[in-house]
Amino acid sequence: IFFFFSPLHAQTTEETSSSPGQYAPQKLNREELGQLLAPIALYPDALIALILPASTVPSDIVLGARYLQTGGDPDQAGNKSWDESVKSLTRYPDVLTWMDQNLEWTASVGEAFVEQPADVMNAIQALREQARAAGNLQDTPEQRVVVEDRMIRIVPADPQVIYVPQYDPQIVYIQSYSPAPVLTFGIGFAVG
């Protein structure tokens, strides 16, 4: 089993001496959460609903990615002992592979999701609003952007297919001056 600890997991000497055996995670502020969640905030809601809980079990992410790399069948992932969200992510191999290749990020997202779930969701909403205000989050043939009661939901245009958006988090949340789209899509994956 592979265990990964991000720098956010490290305790200071003061924390260790004042509370042996206790773990006091450092909460991220709004800006830090925005930077952390920028790579996935414009993903469809159904995909974020898998990524966030899966990020809390990075060892399962590693196992799932290795399973796919060795030719494992996503239809057989249900037989594995991994977290349900990781099993479901095997249907989105690019996402699972990216999370595996960026384990420090994955562990940091998992920690933030466990310790600050409401703040994580608020940060995603704030990022979506920024992208929408910049004109970079709108309906496409692949997805629909639904705004209800100041909540922005991203849903597949076809309920049977989820497209994973590809974008540069350094650009998509600011005003785009380029005529080229800043949000593109790869192949679609059947909802599973």
C-alpha positions as CSV (number, residue, x, y, z in Angstrom):
1,I,0.0,0.0,0.0
2,F,1.3,3.4,-0.9
3,F,0.8,6.3,1.5
4,F,1.4,9.9,0.5
5,F,1.7,12.9,2.8
6,S,1.6,16.4,1.4
7,P,3.4,19.3,3.1
8,L,0.1,20.3,4.5
9,H,0.1,17.2,6.6
10,A,3.4,18.2,8.3
11,Q,3.0,19.3,11.9
12,T,5.1,22.1,13.3
13,T,7.3,21.5,16.4
14,E,4.9,23.6,18.4
15,E,1.9,21.5,17.3
16,T,3.7,18.2,18.0
17,S,4.9,19.2,21.5
18,S,1.6,20.8,22.6
19,S,-0.6,18.0,21.4
20,P,1.1,14.6,21.0
21,G,-0.8,12.3,18.8
22,Q,-3.1,15.1,17.6
23,Y,-3.2,16.4,14.1
24,A,-4.2,20.0,13.6
25,P,-4.6,20.6,9.8
26,Q,-4.1,24.1,8.5
27,K,-7.2,25.5,6.9
28,L,-6.7,27.0,3.5
29,N,-8.0,30.6,2.8
30,R,-10.2,31.5,-0.1
31,E,-7.3,32.4,-2.4
32,E,-5.4,29.1,-1.6
33,L,-8.6,27.1,-2.2
34,G,-9.1,28.9,-5.5
35,Q,-5.6,28.0,-6.7
36,L,-6.0,24.4,-5.5
37,L,-9.4,23.8,-7.2
38,A,-8.9,25.8,-10.4
39,P,-7.9,22.7,-12.4
40,I,-11.2,21.0,-11.8
41,A,-13.8,23.7,-11.0
42,L,-15.1,23.8,-14.6
43,Y,-15.6,20.0,-14.7
44,P,-19.2,18.7,-14.8
45,D,-20.8,18.4,-11.4
46,A,-21.1,14.6,-11.8
47,L,-17.3,14.4,-12.3
48,I,-16.5,16.7,-9.4
49,A,-18.8,14.5,-7.2
50,L,-16.4,11.7,-7.9
51,I,-13.1,13.6,-7.8
52,L,-13.6,15.1,-4.4
53,P,-14.3,12.0,-2.4
54,A,-11.7,10.0,-4.5
55,S,-9.0,12.6,-3.5
56,T,-9.4,11.5,0.1
57,V,-8.0,8.1,-0.7
58,P,-4.8,8.8,-2.8
59,S,-3.6,5.2,-2.3
60,D,-6.8,4.0,-4.1
61,I,-6.1,6.5,-6.9
62,V,-2.7,5.0,-7.4
63,L,-4.1,1.5,-7.4
64,G,-6.8,2.5,-9.9
65,A,-4.4,4.2,-12.2
66,R,-2.0,1.2,-12.2
67,Y,-5.0,-1.1,-12.8
68,L,-5.9,0.9,-16.0
69,Q,-2.2,1.2,-17.1
70,T,-2.0,-2.6,-17.1
71,G,-5.1,-3.0,-19.2
72,G,-7.6,-3.4,-16.4
73,D,-11.3,-3.3,-17.5
74,P,-13.3,-0.5,-15.9
75,D,-16.3,-2.8,-16.0
76,Q,-14.4,-5.1,-13.6
77,A,-13.3,-2.3,-11.2
78,G,-16.5,-2.9,-9.1
79,N,-14.8,-6.1,-7.9
80,K,-11.9,-4.1,-6.3
81,S,-11.7,-3.1,-2.7
82,W,-11.2,0.6,-3.6
83,D,-13.4,3.5,-2.6
84,E,-16.6,3.6,-4.8
85,S,-15.6,7.0,-6.2
86,V,-12.2,5.6,-7.4
87,K,-14.0,2.7,-9.0
88,S,-16.2,5.1,-10.8
89,L,-13.3,7.2,-12.0
90,T,-11.9,4.2,-13.9
91,R,-14.5,5.2,-16.5
92,Y,-12.6,8.5,-16.9
93,P,-9.0,7.3,-17.4
94,D,-7.5,10.7,-18.2
95,V,-8.8,12.1,-15.0
96,L,-7.7,9.2,-12.9
97,T,-4.2,9.2,-14.5
98,W,-3.9,13.0,-14.0
99,M,-4.8,12.6,-10.3
100,D,-2.2,9.8,-10.0
101,Q,0.5,11.9,-11.7
102,N,-0.3,14.8,-9.4
103,L,-0.6,13.1,-6.0
104,E,0.5,16.1,-3.9
105,W,-2.4,18.0,-5.5
106,T,-4.8,15.1,-5.0
107,A,-3.9,14.7,-1.4
108,S,-4.2,18.4,-0.8
109,V,-7.7,18.5,-2.4
110,G,-8.7,15.5,-0.3
111,E,-7.5,17.1,2.9
112,A,-9.4,20.4,2.1
113,F,-12.5,18.4,1.2
114,V,-12.5,16.6,4.5
115,E,-11.6,19.6,6.7
116,Q,-13.4,22.4,4.8
117,P,-16.2,20.9,2.6
118,A,-18.4,24.0,2.5
119,D,-15.3,26.2,1.7
120,V,-14.4,23.8,-1.1
121,M,-17.8,24.0,-2.7
122,N,-17.9,27.8,-2.3
123,A,-14.5,28.1,-4.0
124,I,-15.7,26.0,-6.9
125,Q,-18.7,28.3,-7.3
126,A,-16.5,31.4,-7.1
127,L,-14.2,30.0,-9.8
128,R,-17.2,29.2,-12.0
129,E,-18.6,32.7,-11.6
130,Q,-15.2,34.2,-12.5
131,A,-15.0,32.0,-15.7
132,R,-18.6,32.9,-16.6
133,A,-18.0,36.6,-16.0
134,A,-14.9,36.4,-18.3
135,G,-17.1,34.8,-21.0
136,N,-15.3,31.4,-20.8
137,L,-18.1,29.3,-19.2
138,Q,-21.1,29.0,-21.3
139,D,-23.3,26.4,-23.0
140,T,-21.5,24.2,-25.6
141,P,-22.5,21.1,-27.6
142,E,-20.9,19.1,-24.8
143,Q,-22.3,20.8,-21.7
144,R,-24.9,23.1,-20.3
145,V,-24.3,25.8,-17.7
146,V,-27.3,26.1,-15.4
147,V,-27.6,29.1,-13.0
148,E,-30.2,28.8,-10.3
149,D,-30.3,30.8,-7.1
150,R,-26.8,32.1,-7.8
151,M,-25.5,28.5,-8.0
152,I,-23.8,27.4,-11.2
153,R,-24.2,23.8,-12.2
154,I,-22.4,22.2,-15.1
155,V,-24.3,19.3,-16.6
156,P,-23.7,17.2,-19.7
157,A,-25.6,18.3,-22.8
158,D,-26.3,14.6,-23.4
159,P,-27.1,12.9,-20.1
160,Q,-25.5,9.7,-21.3
161,V,-22.1,11.3,-22.1
162,I,-19.7,13.3,-20.0
163,Y,-17.0,15.3,-21.7
164,V,-13.9,16.2,-19.6
165,P,-13.1,19.9,-20.4
166,Q,-9.5,20.9,-21.1
167,Y,-8.4,24.3,-20.1
168,D,-5.5,26.3,-18.7
169,P,-6.4,27.4,-15.2
170,Q,-4.1,30.4,-15.6
171,I,-6.2,31.8,-18.4
172,V,-9.8,30.6,-18.2
173,Y,-10.7,32.6,-15.1
174,I,-9.7,36.0,-16.5
175,Q,-11.0,37.9,-19.5
176,S,-9.9,36.2,-22.7
177,Y,-8.5,38.5,-25.4
178,S,-7.9,35.7,-27.8
179,P,-10.5,34.6,-30.5
180,A,-9.6,30.9,-29.8
181,P,-11.7,29.1,-27.2
182,V,-10.0,28.7,-23.8
183,L,-12.2,25.7,-22.9
184,T,-12.0,22.7,-25.2
185,F,-13.2,19.1,-24.9
186,G,-11.7,15.7,-25.6
187,I,-13.6,12.5,-26.3
188,G,-16.8,11.9,-24.4
189,F,-17.2,9.0,-21.9
190,A,-20.4,7.1,-21.3
191,V,-21.8,7.9,-17.9
192,G,-21.0,5.0,-15.6
